[in-house]
Amino acid sequence: MKDLIQAHKKLIKTVKDQMGFSDYGMYWLAFLEGGLTIWLLDRIFFHWLKF
């Protein structure tokens, strides 16, 4: 599990450095990604599949 955590931290640092984001920018990116994911799931389950 420690290896997975270290790999994730390394990936986040790499993305942050390549995109030139601050910590604050990364928080906004995660927030927007989560919002987009929820919106897509809403469209799939409640509009296309008619649950």
FENRA-V463990 format. One line per field, one symbol per residue. burial: 1 if it has 16 or more other C-alpha atoms within 10 Angstrom, else 0. Layout:
BEGIN
burial = ???
END
This chain:
BEGIN
burial = 000000000000000000000000010000000000000000000000000
END
